[in-house]
Amino acid sequence: MEPEVVAQGFAALGSEARLQVVLTLVKAGQSGLSVGDIQSRTGMAASTLAHHLKFLSSAGLVLQEKDGRTVINRAAFDHLENLAGYILKECCADEAVCDQPHMARRAAND
């Protein structure tokens, strides 16, 4: 991943409200949620939510698909996983032995 893309992704998550939206979409899974469903789960005003969804979408963290008159929003799971991996790949890089279980599994899968 390019550092600029990573920085943009983490910057988008740097707002408590946007983080709440992403976590709501992650919990919803692949089926996603309409704007109204996100609004009812987060309690955000429609205009505020629209602003955050636009920001998250432009950062590649939320995928939007029109279904008739409804826009379905989904977490971009691949991109979120890539962001986490970008940070975690450096875990214990300066140590001779890595005792982090998630990194041992990752190394075995590489």
N, C-alpha and C positions, 0 to 999 in steps of 0.2 A: 504494500500500500504506500502511496505517496504521502509524505509527511503533511502536506497541505490538506489532503482529504481527511486524514486522521485528526488534525487540529480542528477542522470544520465540524467533524462529527462530535468531538468532545466539547467544543464550544456550544454546540446546539444542546447538549445535555447539561450545560452549566447553569441552566435556569431551573429552579425548583418546580415551576409550573410545567415546563417542557419535559422534565424528568418524570413527573406525575403522568403526563399524557403517554409517554413511551411505555412506562410500566403498566399502565392500563391496557395498552394495546398488546403488550407482551402477554399479559394475563389472559386476554381474549383469544389468543392463538391465531391460527391461520385464517379463521373465518373473518376476523377483523370486526370493526364497529363503525356504525354511522356516526356522523358528527353529533347528532342528538343523543345517541347512546353514550358517547364519550362525555358529553356535557352533563348528562344525568349522573354518571359515575364520578366525575371530578368536581362538579358544582361550579365550573367556570362559566363565565358569561360567554355568549355566542361569539361576540366580536373578538374577545381575548383568545378564545380557543382557535378561531380561524387564523389569527395572527401566529399562534404557536404551531399550528399544523402546517402552515406555509413555510415557516422557518425549518421545521423538522423535515419536511418533504424536500426542501432545497438542499438540505444536508445529507439526504439519502437515507434517513433513519425511518421515515414513514413512506409507505407506498399507498397511493390513492388510485382508486378505480371507480369509474362512474358506472352505476347500475340503475339505469332508468334516470329518475330524478334524484337518486340518492348517491352520495359519494361514500364508498367503503374505504376505511383507513386500516392499514395493516402495518405492524412492526416489520421493518426490513431485517429479518432475523440474520440473514447472511452477512449484512453489513455490520450489524451489532456484534456478531461473533468475530468478525475480522478486527473490529476495534479492540475488543477484549484481548484477542490473540496478539495484536500488535504490542500491547503493553506486557502481557504475560510471557511473551517469548524471551524477554530480557530477564525473567525471574532467575535469580541465583547465578547469573552469567559470570560473576566474579568469584563464585565459590567453587571449590574443587568437587564437592558433593552437594547435590540438590536434594533436600529432604522434603520438598513440597510435593504431596501426592498428586495434585493436578498436573504438575509439570512432568512427573515420572510417566503418567499415562500419555501425555502429549508427546514426549520423546519416543515412547514405544510405538506410537501411531505414525510418527514421521518417517 
